[in-house]
Amino acid sequence: MHTILHIGAGQATELSDWLKTGAERIVLVEPNPELAENLRQKTSGEPRVTVVEAAIACNSANNHLYVYNLPEASSLHLPTGLKALFPGLKTIATHRVTTLSPEQLLADQSPEAGQPAMLVLQCPGEEHAIVQALINSDQLKQFSQIHMASNPEPYYQGSPAVEETIQLLADYGYDVVRSSQQDPDWPSWQISRNPLKDKIAELEETARSLQGQLEARNRDLKELCQERDAFNQKLDFAEATLSEKSKTEQRAKTELAQLKQELAETNKALEDHKNWFRSQKVQAEELQAENAKLKSEIEQLKAALEATELDKQNPQQSPAAGQNELSHLEQKIEQLFLNQSNQLQQATNALGQHVTRSFIDQRRHIQSVTSLEHYFETGTQPLEYGQWAIGADLAVHLIRAIEHKNYDLIIEFGSGTSTVLMARVIANKSSQKITNSDHRSIAYDTQSEASGTLGKYDSYDLPQRILSFEQNKTHYQKTKADLAREGLADLVDLVLAPLVPIISNGQHNDRALFYDYSSKLSRIAQLYEGRQARVLVLVDGPYNPEGNVEAREPALNCILQYLSAHQLDIVLDDAQRKGEKQVLQSWQKTCENRGITCEQRFIDTERGAAWLSISP
């Protein structure tokens, strides 16, 4: 690394790391006068380090630095959202500081062209504005790496969420290489310039250049067409002139015929009166001389006529030659543009395939690294998302729903990652230690089951817990082991429920298979009799090896059969698939036929999910 530009250096705890990189130039920018003086004293013996005492702000009016009792929270902006996170946050000092715009800073401290450089941003509330300003001036690409520490939420007045800043960098050609969540309130990201995106930009610039060349060729072609039209006008004028010359020649021939006739008459008169006109010999010789002169003029007229014929032939040949040359030029231009377009398309396709493969490999690598970090930090194995399990994006929605809504019960069709995830959320919400006596399984005792009564559970008030159905024994055992390992088994009633024909209109439908749920749900209905419960239902099964695209369709009827009197939130995973779309249509029709109020919305996830809220 040749140059490191650190905006918001603070106490420069990373300085030793920057020096170890072998950087030839390190610029520490700090607006706090006390911290800036400490930095100057600390680096007085290091010629590679330059300290700039200034605040980097896109708006020069933001020249007050607010210092809080939380040092890393000091900012040019008021902590609107940060106070909610840290209620005890207080302002301990306010400094009026010198401000520089990002462009002014780089005018004096710009990295050396062609050398690797890193930009470090630790300026709460101002990161997005600095990145936007450097992108607008096209100066950000001088940095091959960016290290940014920022809040995940907009904690300062006028600052956006960090996702917007990361997306802005991605659009400009940067990719997140690594992120650290050691401090969840101030996570950090290591971001690098993606050479593939630069190559795409270069290809796009080449395409624009080729388009410009094509437009120039079209202009040249237009000029050639104009020259052709001008030449045709000249040809028309030459033809008109030739026509006029032909008329003049015809008049000369007529006059010549008349002269010949007169000459013949004169010769006849001369022969008849030869003797009498002998004395007029001189006059006769003059007439002969005039006759010779007329003959000479006739020869000249013939020569002029022949020259005119040649001129007439040459203009007729010239337009044809020009037209052939013009057609040949048009064909060459079209062929050149076609070859360039094909080459550009081939390069774009190959680049797109390479970028796609690189993105998939990078995503897998990041997931693996994140899993390892989670394991070494917490000692627990991370959950697996994607493929057959729910996606991480849907998991976030489920966590928020369970955290914000006081669900009495969660019913799940298809166990796995989602089961452990929801149990973790419930355990985290509980303010007391989970014990077997506090959280009893949803079941009848042996003596009361025979009599069909609830026995000791007559006054049972269900806590927030999960009832999960699983058809596959292997998956059932894996989920059971995962729950036991994390101490969550007492929160989940995990049921091995093979697929059985469902009952429709009092008869078994052998073609429609669903979980064996009736005994469990009937007991749940008895437990909640006389009270209204809030129930979350996750439909992520069953798996149907026969390829039935509507395998999940019976889920709604089975829930309504036992729990129609309660408030239901039903989540259907994989809602973008054809079968699930048909299931949603069937569910909507079922609600309409039964007169049930049903609100449906879609959750924007990778595989799509639908959220149905049903009120009794």
MORA-V253428 format. One record per backbone hydrogen bond with DSSP energy under -0.5 kcal/mol. CO is the residue of the C=O (numbers start at 1). NH is the residue of the N-H. If there is no record, write none. Layout:
# MORA-V253428
CO:NH ; CO:NH
This chain:
# MORA-V253428
2:24 ; 2:25 ; 3:118 ; 4:6 ; 4:27 ; 5:7 ; 5:120 ; 6:8 ; 6:29 ; 7:122 ; 9:12 ; 12:15 ; 14:17 ; 14:18 ; 15:19 ; 16:20 ; 17:21 ; 18:21 ; 18:23 ; 19:22 ; 25:4 ; 26:28 ; 26:50 ; 27:6 ; 27:29 ; 28:30 ; 28:52 ; 29:8 ; 29:9 ; 32:36 ; 33:37 ; 34:38 ; 35:39 ; 36:40 ; 37:41 ; 38:42 ; 39:43 ; 41:44 ; 43:46 ; 45:47 ; 46:49 ; 48:26 ; 50:28 ; 50:52 ; 51:53 ; 52:30 ; 52:54 ; 55:57 ; 55:100 ; 58:60 ; 59:62 ; 61:63 ; 63:65 ; 63:97 ; 64:66 ; 65:67 ; 65:95 ; 66:68 ; 66:75 ; 67:92 ; 67:93 ; 69:71 ; 70:73 ; 71:74 ; 75:66 ; 78:80 ; 78:157 ; 79:83 ; 81:85 ; 82:86 ; 86:89 ; 90:69 ; 90:92 ; 93:67 ; 95:65 ; 95:97 ; 98:55 ; 100:57 ; 101:105 ; 102:106 ; 103:107 ; 104:108 ; 105:108 ; 105:109 ; 106:110 ; 112:115 ; 116:2 ; 116:3 ; 117:144 ; 117:145 ; 118:5 ; 119:121 ; 119:147 ; 120:7 ; 120:122 ; 121:149 ; 123:126 ; 123:127 ; 124:76 ; 126:130 ; 127:131 ; 128:132 ; 129:133 ; 130:134 ; 131:135 ; 132:136 ; 133:137 ; 134:139 ; 134:140 ; 135:138 ; 139:142 ; 140:143 ; 142:144 ; 144:193 ; 145:119 ; 146:148 ; 146:191 ; 147:121 ; 148:189 ; 151:162 ; 152:162 ; 153:155 ; 155:81 ; 155:82 ; 156:159 ; 161:164 ; 161:165 ; 162:166 ; 163:167 ; 164:168 ; 165:169 ; 166:170 ; 167:171 ; 168:172 ; 169:173 ; 169:174 ; 170:173 ; 173:194 ; 175:177 ; 175:192 ; 178:190 ; 180:188 ; 182:184 ; 183:186 ; 187:150 ; 188:180 ; 189:148 ; 189:191 ; 190:177 ; 190:178 ; 191:146 ; 192:175 ; 193:195 ; 194:197 ; 194:198 ; 195:199 ; 196:200 ; 197:201 ; 198:202 ; 199:203 ; 200:204 ; 201:205 ; 202:206 ; 203:207 ; 204:208 ; 205:209 ; 206:210 ; 207:211 ; 208:212 ; 209:213 ; 210:214 ; 211:215 ; 212:216 ; 213:217 ; 214:218 ; 215:219 ; 216:220 ; 217:221 ; 218:222 ; 219:223 ; 220:224 ; 221:225 ; 222:226 ; 223:227 ; 224:228 ; 225:229 ; 226:230 ; 227:231 ; 228:232 ; 229:233 ; 230:234 ; 231:235 ; 232:236 ; 233:237 ; 234:238 ; 235:239 ; 236:240 ; 237:241 ; 238:242 ; 239:243 ; 240:244 ; 241:245 ; 242:246 ; 243:247 ; 244:248 ; 245:249 ; 246:250 ; 247:251 ; 248:252 ; 249:253 ; 250:254 ; 251:255 ; 252:256 ; 253:257 ; 254:258 ; 255:259 ; 256:260 ; 257:261 ; 258:262 ; 259:263 ; 260:264 ; 261:265 ; 262:266 ; 263:267 ; 264:268 ; 265:269 ; 266:270 ; 267:271 ; 268:272 ; 269:273 ; 271:274 ; 273:277 ; 274:278 ; 275:278 ; 277:280 ; 278:281 ; 280:284 ; 281:285 ; 282:286 ; 283:287 ; 284:288 ; 285:289 ; 286:290 ; 287:291 ; 288:292 ; 289:293 ; 290:294 ; 291:295 ; 292:296 ; 293:297 ; 294:298 ; 295:299 ; 296:300 ; 297:301 ; 298:302 ; 299:303 ; 300:304 ; 301:305 ; 302:306 ; 303:307 ; 304:308 ; 305:309 ; 306:310 ; 307:311 ; 308:312 ; 309:313 ; 310:314 ; 311:315 ; 312:316 ; 313:317 ; 314:318 ; 315:319 ; 316:320 ; 317:321 ; 318:322 ; 319:323 ; 320:324 ; 321:325 ; 322:326 ; 323:327 ; 324:328 ; 325:329 ; 326:330 ; 327:331 ; 328:332 ; 329:333 ; 330:334 ; 331:335 ; 332:336 ; 333:337 ; 334:338 ; 335:339 ; 336:340 ; 337:341 ; 338:342 ; 339:343 ; 340:344 ; 341:345 ; 342:346 ; 343:347 ; 344:348 ; 345:349 ; 346:350 ; 347:351 ; 348:352 ; 349:353 ; 350:354 ; 351:355 ; 352:356 ; 353:357 ; 354:358 ; 355:359 ; 356:360 ; 357:361 ; 358:362 ; 359:363 ; 360:364 ; 361:365 ; 362:366 ; 363:367 ; 364:368 ; 365:369 ; 366:370 ; 367:371 ; 368:372 ; 369:373 ; 370:374 ; 371:375 ; 372:376 ; 373:377 ; 374:378 ; 375:379 ; 383:385 ; 386:389 ; 390:386 ; 391:395 ; 392:396 ; 393:397 ; 394:398 ; 395:399 ; 396:400 ; 397:401 ; 398:402 ; 399:403 ; 400:404 ; 401:405 ; 405:407 ; 408:465 ; 409:536 ; 410:467 ; 411:538 ; 412:414 ; 412:469 ; 413:540 ; 416:420 ; 417:421 ; 418:422 ; 419:423 ; 420:424 ; 421:425 ; 422:426 ; 423:427 ; 424:428 ; 425:429 ; 426:430 ; 435:439 ; 438:440 ; 441:443 ; 445:449 ; 446:450 ; 447:451 ; 448:452 ; 448:453 ; 454:457 ; 455:458 ; 457:460 ; 460:462 ; 463:465 ; 465:410 ; 466:468 ; 466:493 ; 467:412 ; 468:495 ; 469:414 ; 470:497 ; 472:476 ; 473:477 ; 474:478 ; 475:479 ; 476:480 ; 477:481 ; 478:482 ; 479:483 ; 480:484 ; 481:485 ; 482:486 ; 483:488 ; 483:489 ; 484:487 ; 488:491 ; 489:492 ; 491:466 ; 492:494 ; 493:468 ; 493:495 ; 495:470 ; 495:497 ; 496:498 ; 498:516 ; 500:514 ; 502:504 ; 502:509 ; 504:507 ; 507:504 ; 508:510 ; 509:502 ; 509:512 ; 511:513 ; 512:502 ; 514:500 ; 515:517 ; 517:521 ; 518:522 ; 519:523 ; 520:524 ; 521:525 ; 522:526 ; 523:527 ; 524:528 ; 526:529 ; 528:531 ; 531:533 ; 533:535 ; 533:567 ; 534:408 ; 534:409 ; 535:569 ; 536:411 ; 537:539 ; 537:571 ; 538:413 ; 538:540 ; 539:573 ; 543:545 ; 544:547 ; 547:549 ; 548:551 ; 550:553 ; 552:555 ; 553:556 ; 553:557 ; 554:558 ; 555:559 ; 556:560 ; 557:561 ; 558:562 ; 559:562 ; 559:563 ; 560:564 ; 563:566 ; 566:568 ; 567:535 ; 568:614 ; 569:537 ; 570:612 ; 571:539 ; 571:573 ; 572:610 ; 574:577 ; 577:581 ; 578:582 ; 579:583 ; 580:584 ; 581:585 ; 582:586 ; 583:587 ; 584:588 ; 585:589 ; 586:590 ; 587:591 ; 588:592 ; 589:593 ; 590:594 ; 591:595 ; 591:596 ; 592:595 ; 596:598 ; 597:615 ; 598:600 ; 599:613 ; 601:611 ; 602:604 ; 603:605 ; 603:609 ; 607:576 ; 608:574 ; 608:575 ; 609:603 ; 610:572 ; 611:601 ; 612:570 ; 612:614 ; 613:599 ; 614:568 ; 615:597
